[in-house]
């Protein structure tokens, strides 16, 4: 996949993660994209490291999307645990 594909995958994975886990988060398009891209890399690493299932470079591969969304959820939960109470409500 190209860099643009990873950004699009990250944006969509971050958006899906925010839909699955609604609430106060680092909002906006930039925050969603950063969490999604980092989540895609985290999910891919976790999948290859612990599940012995490396991620392919195919954009339309189901496990690639599952790893990206799962990684985004992990990072979103970690963000809420670390910084959830620092924002004024």
C-alpha positions as CSV (number, residue, x, y, z in Angstrom):
1,X,0.0,0.0,0.0
2,X,1.1,3.5,-0.6
3,X,1.4,6.2,2.1
4,X,-2.0,7.7,0.9
5,X,-3.6,4.3,1.4
6,X,-2.3,4.1,5.0
7,X,-3.6,7.6,5.7
8,X,-7.0,6.7,4.3
9,X,-7.1,3.4,6.2
10,X,-6.0,5.2,9.4
11,X,-8.7,7.9,8.9
12,X,-11.4,5.3,8.4
13,X,-10.2,3.0,11.2
14,X,-10.0,5.9,13.6
15,X,-13.5,7.0,12.6
16,X,-14.9,3.5,13.1
17,X,-13.1,3.2,16.5
18,X,-14.7,6.5,17.6
19,X,-18.2,5.3,16.4
20,X,-17.7,2.0,18.4
21,X,-16.4,3.9,21.4
22,X,-18.2,7.3,21.6
23,X,-17.3,9.9,24.1
24,X,-14.9,12.8,24.7
25,X,-11.7,12.1,22.8
26,X,-9.0,14.1,20.9
27,X,-11.6,15.2,18.4
28,X,-11.3,16.5,15.0
29,X,-10.1,15.1,11.7
30,X,-6.4,15.4,12.7
31,X,-6.8,13.5,16.0
32,X,-8.9,10.8,14.4
33,X,-6.3,10.4,11.6
34,X,-3.4,10.2,14.0
35,X,-5.1,7.7,16.3
36,X,-6.2,5.7,13.3
37,X,-2.8,5.6,11.6
38,X,-1.0,4.8,14.9
39,X,-3.7,2.2,15.6
40,X,-3.2,0.6,12.2
41,X,0.5,0.2,12.9
42,X,-0.1,-1.0,16.5
43,X,-2.8,-3.5,15.4
44,X,-0.5,-4.8,12.7
45,X,2.4,-5.2,15.1
46,X,0.2,-6.9,17.7
47,X,-1.2,-9.2,15.1
48,X,2.2,-10.2,13.7
49,X,3.9,-10.4,17.1
50,X,1.3,-12.2,19.3
51,X,-1.1,-13.9,16.9
52,X,1.5,-15.0,14.4
53,X,-0.5,-13.5,11.6
54,X,1.4,-10.9,9.6
55,X,-0.7,-8.2,7.9
56,X,-0.6,-8.1,4.1
57,X,-0.3,-5.0,2.1
58,X,-3.7,-5.4,0.5
59,X,-6.0,-2.4,1.2
60,X,-9.2,-4.6,0.9
61,X,-8.0,-7.4,3.2
62,X,-10.3,-8.0,6.1
63,X,-7.6,-8.9,8.7
64,X,-5.8,-5.6,7.8
65,X,-9.0,-3.7,8.6
66,X,-9.6,-5.7,11.7
67,X,-6.1,-5.0,13.0
68,X,-6.3,-1.3,12.2
69,X,-9.7,-0.9,13.9
70,X,-8.6,-3.0,16.9
71,X,-5.3,-1.1,17.2
72,X,-7.3,2.2,17.1
73,X,-9.6,1.0,19.8
74,X,-6.6,0.1,22.0
75,X,-5.1,3.5,21.5
76,X,-8.4,5.3,22.1
77,X,-8.9,3.4,25.4
78,X,-5.3,4.1,26.4
79,X,-5.8,7.8,25.6
80,X,-9.0,7.9,27.8
81,X,-7.2,6.1,30.7
82,X,-4.2,8.5,30.6
83,X,-5.8,11.8,29.7
84,X,-9.5,11.3,30.3
85,X,-9.8,13.5,33.3
86,X,-7.5,16.3,32.2
87,X,-10.1,18.0,30.0
88,X,-12.7,20.4,31.5
89,X,-16.3,19.1,31.1
